Amino acid sequence: MNRYPRNMIGYGPRAPNAAWPNGAKVAISMVLNYEEGGENCTLHGDGQSEAFLSDIAGAAQWPNKRHWNMESIYEYGARAGFWRLHDLFTSRDIPVTIYGVASALARSPEQVAAMIDADWEIASHGLKWVEHKDMPEDEERAQIAEAIRLHTEVTGSRPTGWYTGRCSENTVRLTGEAGFDWVSDTYDDDLPYWIDAGGRDQLVIPYTLEANDMRFATAPGYITGEQFYTYLKDAFDVLYAEGAAGKAKMMSIGLHCRLIGRPGKIAGLIKFLDYVAQFDDVWFPRRIDIANHWREHHPPVHYDRPTAMDRDTFVGAYGGIFEHSPWIADRAFDLELGPAHDTAVGLHNALCRIFRSATSDERMGVLTAHPDLAGKLAAAKRLTADSTSEQASAGLDALTDAERAEFTELNAKYTEKHGFPFIIAVRDHNKSGILAAFKDRLNNDTDVEFGTACQQVERIAYHRLKALLP
């Protein structure tokens, strides 16, 4: 099957209102990455020093050497930055989710004790703060298992959430298979969502790389704490307005001890927290709190997804969407279909592509497969179930003798002139509107009417799919 794995639709126009506790208009998830002591370092058995996310401009890895300056910058995060952030959040009673690199946590027992005492969630940030992109799948799976083991040994409990950050194409699937309450290695939404991971429902809580202090260490990025504050405030204001309009969402804020923990940078974070403190309807949850809320109020919804079907099942389910023309579904099965086609709009587009690219004779065959409106097949109860329901929706199954005679006459004139039955999406009209359109279109040029009939066939197909799919 030609299947495109990326999900380009998500919730689409059907995004739920998050319904956060106490009517909160925004949920702000404060995430503190604890990586200090887990980064690339020859002391850790790595073949090079770290070069990522520090205040060293243009940093590069030093093969087989310790990078004293880089190490000391990371050490600042553990020695000073963490405690400045700990004081800030505990003084304001703001709960935090820690993304904890297991090997870093193992080297920081006092910080771990402070996290636990503050009732912060300690999620796993992998075994080491290193790239996974080129890691073989079996090795990554083994590192995930070792991260869980070491994390449990160091903190006293198994992590319930996961974020790798420097991940591979396999990470989300592998962590999903490992059985976490939530995973966050995506940046693709403002709301949590469910995926299938190894046959189990996996909750994804998307993270952020823009409302994130890592921009202090990248270009273009933040230079001053004021810039960080301005970005966070702007993001909050937009999300708060959406929440006030009944579309409550989530705001993630990513922090690093060695970055935002510096005095000149944390000033922007303090200013932001002072700003949002003016609002009563804001929720500061840990990510596990978000996960528990989502599981209770927005559980996974299961339905037979078209793109997961084999050919026979797909054609059996959608072969009648275009009247008596299963060849359309059969050809559509071979298109590059993905999650975006698991909705009524998406699958309709795929089927219509086949119909539109068909020959004139093939499209004519679809038109002639349609029954007359209120015709002999209807009287004999020989319509398809869809056609029967559609005609009944406009009252065409309950005509007076005079109305039936009028439809019979119009059907005969229309078919004689154009060579195919009069086709209209009856669910868009009432009985009088259908009759008016019938009389008006009878006078059209046949080429024009052929195009109109094809458009109506597509519209009928859309209504049929809406009854089957989201």
N, C-alpha and C positions, 0 to 999 in steps of 0.2 A: 504494500500500500504506500502511496505517495503522501506521507503525512508530515506536516510542518509543526515541530514541537513547541515553538514559541507562542505564548499566549498574548495576542495583540488586542484582546477585547476586555478581559477582566470582568468587572461588574458592568461595564458599559453604561447605558442609561438606566440600569436597574440597581445602582449602588444603594445599599440599605442605609437608613439612619442608624448610626452605631448604637443609639439609645444608651449612652453612658450613664452610670449611676447618678442619681439625684439631678437628672436633667442637665448634666455638664455639656457644654457646647464644644469643648475641645478636651481631648485626653493628651497630656504632655508626658511623654516617656523620656525620662532622663537616663542616659546610658553613659556609664563611665568605663572606658576600656582600661583594663589593668594588664599591661604587656611588659612592664619593666622587670627584667630578669628572664624574659622568655624570648628576647630578640636574638637575631643572628649574632653570634660571638664565638670566638675560638674556644673560650672557656666552656661553652655549651656543646662542644663537639662539632661545631659548624666549620666550614672551610673558609669562611669570610666574616667580616664585620657587618653590622647593620648599616643601611643607607636610607631607610624609609622613615618619614614623619619625625623629623627633628628640626631644630633651628639652624642646622648647618646648611648653608646655601650650597647647592650643587653637590651634595654628599654622594660619595661613591663607595662601594664595598672595597675593603682592603683584603685581598686574598691572603689567607694564612697569617693574618696579623690582628692583634688587638687594636681597636681604634679608641684610644683613651678618651678623646673628647666626646665621641658618640656615646661611649659607656657612661660617662659622667652626666650627660644630658638625660639619659634614661634613668640614671640613679636619682637625679633631681625629682623626677616624677614620683618615685617611691619614697624618698626621704622628706620632701617638702610639699610637692604638689598634691599628693594624695591627702595629706593631713589638712591642708588648706581647704580642699573640697569637702572633706569629711566634716570639718567644722561648719562650713557653709550650709550643707544640706541637713545635718542633724539639728543645727540651731533653728532651722525653719521647718523642721519636721517634714521634709520632702523625701519620699522613698526613692531609691535608686536601684537600677539594675546594673550589676557589674558584668562586663564581658571579661572573664578572667582566663588568661592563658594559664593552663594547668601548671606548667613548669615555673611560671612567674609566681603564681600563688604559693607554690612549694617553697620559694625562696623569700616569702614575705609573711611569716606567721603573725606578726603583730597587726599588719594591715588586714589580714583575713579575720582575725579576732574582732577587729573594729567593724568590719562589714557585717559580721554575724550579730554583734551586739546591737547594731543599728537596724537589724531586721531587713537588711538589703538583700535582694535576690542576687545570688552568684551564679550566673550562667556560664557555660563553657565557651571559651574563645580559642579552642584547639589546644593541642599539646605544646606547640611552640609557635612563636610569632614569626612564621616563615611562609614563603610562597608555596601554594599547593598546585599551581597551574600545570606543572609538568610532572606531578607525582602520579605514579601508576595507581590504578584504582585499588588494588589489593593493599598497597602501602598506605594509601589514605585511609582505607577502612581500618587498618591496624592502628594507625595514629589516632583515629577517632575513639577506638576502643581503649587505647592506653590513656587518652585524655580523660575519658570518663572514669577509668580506674584511679588515676592519680588525683583527679579532682575530688572524688569521693573520699579518698584516703586523707587528703589535706583538709577538706572542709567538714567532713563528717556526714555529708549527704550527696546523693547523686545529682548532677545538674539536670534541671528540667527544661532548660532552653539552650540554644546553640547559635553561635555566630562565628564563622571562620574569618571573614573579611578578605583575606588573600586566598580566595577559594579557586577550585577547579570547576569544570563543567559537571562533575559528578557529585560535588559536595552536598547540594540540597537533597538529592536522592539518597545519598549514603547516610546523611544525618537523619533523614526521615525514616529510613529503615532501622536506625539505631533506637528509635522510640522516644523522641523528645516531645514534650507538650507543645513546644513552639520552636521554630527555626527562623532565622532572620537574614539569611544570605541572599536577599533580594532588595531592590530599590524601586519597585515598580508600582507602588500604590500608596494611598493615604489611609487604607483600611486593611485589617487582617483578611485573609482568605484561606480557603481550603484547597489542598491538592491531594492527588493520590500518590503515595510514596511507598512502593513495594507492597501494594495491596492494602495499605492502611490510610485512614484519613489523617493528613498532616496539616496542622495549622501553621501558616506562614504569617509572621508579623514583620512587614517590610521595615528596613532601616533607611538611613540617610547618609549621603556623602556631601550634602550641601549645607544643611543646618548642623554643621559639624566643625569642631575646632581644628580639624586636620587642614582646613583651608588657611590656617596660619603658617603651614609648612609647605604649601603648594603655590604655584603661580598659574593663573591669577588667584589671589586669595586675600585674606584679611591681613591688615597691617596693625590695626589698632583694635582695642576692645570695643570702641564705639562702633566700628564697622560690624563687628559680630553682633552687638546689641541691635543695631538697625536691621540687620537681616532677620534675626530671630523675631523681632517685633513685627516686621512686615509679614512674615509667614504666619505668625499667630493671629494678626488682625484679619487676614484673609480667611483663615480657618475658623476663627470665631464668628465672622459674618456668615459663613456657610452653615455653621452650627445653629446660628440664630434663625436661619431659614429652613431648619429641619433636616440638614445634611451634616450631622456631626461626624467629625473625623479625628484622626490621630496625628500628633506632631511628635516626631522623634528628634531628640537633640543628642548628638554624639560628642563625647568629651574624652580627653586623654590627660592623664595626670601631669605629664611632662610639658604639655602645651597650655591648656587652659589653667593649669595650676600655677602659672607664672603671674605675679601681681598685676602687671599691666594688661594682661589678657582677661584675667578673671573679673576685672572691673566691669567688662561688658556683660558677662553672665550675671553678676550681681544686679546690674541695672535692669536686665531683663526680668529677673525674678521679682524685683521691686515693682516693675510695671504690671506683671500678670497678677501680683498680689491684690491689685485693685478689683479683680473680678472674682465674684463668689462662685460662678458656675464653670469652674475649671477643675479638672480631675488630674492629679499627679499619681498615676499608678506605676507599679513595677510591671514588667512585661508579663510575668506570670499572672498578675491581676487582670491584664488585658486578655490573656489567653483564657482564663476561667470565665470572664464575662462573655467572651465571644462564643465559647463552647455552650454556655447556658442560653444565650439569647439569639445566637446565629449559628446553629449547628449545621453540619454539612448536609447538603441537599443532593440526593442521588437520583439520577435518571439515566436512561440509556442514551449515551452520547453517540451521535451519528458517526463521528470519526473513529470510534473504537469498534465499530461493527465490521464484520466480514462482508464480502460482496453480497451474498445471498440475503443476509439479514438486512443490509442497507436497502437493497432493491425491494425486498418484501415490505419494509416499513415505509418507503418513500416513492415506490414505483407508481402509486396512484395519485400522487400530488398533481401531476399533469395528466389529465383524463386519459385513461387507457393507453398511457405512453411510458411504460417502464424503461424503455431504452434511454430516456433522459437521466433517470437515476443511475442506471448502469454506467453510462459514460461519465457522469459526475463523480462517481466513486473513484475514478482514475485521476481526478484533479489533485493538485497540491492542497489538501484540506488540513486544517488545524483547529485548535480550540475556538477560534473565531467563527467557525462554521458549525458549532454545536448549539447555535441559537436559531430561532426562526428566521431572523434577518440574514444570518450568515449562510445557512443552508439554502435559503431562497436565492441568494446571489449565485451560489454554485450551480443550482439547477437552471436558473435563468441563463447563465453563461452558455450552457449546453444548448438550450432552446434557441438562443439568439444566434449561435454559430451554426445551427443546423441548416440544411438546404431548404429552399422554399417549399419543395414537395414534402419534406419531413414536417415542417411547421404546418403546412396545409393538412397533413394527416392528423396533427394534434387538434386543429380546429374542427375537422369533420368528425373527430371522435366524441365531441361534445353533443349532448342531447338538445333537442329543441326545448325552449322554455314552455312549461306546462303543456308538453306535447304528448304523443301517443305512449312513449316509454314511461312517462310519469303516470299517465292514466293506468297503464298496465303494471305499475309498481316494479318496473325493471331498471330504474336508475341505480347508479352506485349509491352507497350509503352517504358519501359526501354530497353528491348532487341532490339526493333526496332532502338532506338536512338544509342545504343551501336554499333550495327552492321553497321549502317550508318556512324558512326564516323571513321571507318576503311575502308570505301568504299566498304563494302560487299553488299550494296544494288545496286551497279552499276558495276556488273561483266560482262566481256565478256562471250560469249558462251563457250569458251575454259576454262576460269577460273571457270565458274559454273560447268562444267563437272568434272573438277579436284576436286573441293570441294565435289561434290556428291560422287565421287569414294572414296575419303579419309574418308568421313563420314561413308560410308558403311563398309569400312575395319576396321575403328577404333571401331565402335559400335559392330561389329561382334566379334572382338578380346577381347574387354574389358567389354562389357555389359552395357556401358553407353556412352553418347555423348562426343565428344571432347569439353572440356571447357577451355576457356582462357579469361583473362581480356583484351578484344580487345582494350580498351582505352589506354593500355600500348604499343600497337604495331601498325604498319601499315600492309597493306595487304600482302606484301612480307614476313614480319616477322611472321605473323600468319601462312602462308603456310609453312615456314621453321620449325616452332615449331610443326606444325601438322605432318609433315613427320618424324621429329626426335622422337616425343613422341609416334608415332604409334608403334615403336619398343620396348618400355619399357615393363617391367614386369607389369602385371595388378595390383599387390599390390602397386608397386611404383607409377603407374599411378593414382591409387585411391587416394593416398596421395597428388599427384600433383594437381589433379582435385579439391580436397577439398580446397587446398590453393588458387587455382584460383577462386573458389566460394567465398571465403572470400575477395579476392581482388576486385571482381566485386561488392560485397556488400559495400565495402569501397567507391568505386567510386559513387555508388548510394547515399550513405549517404552524401558525400561531396556536392552533388547538393542540399541537403535539409537543412543542418545544418552548423554552423560555423566550 
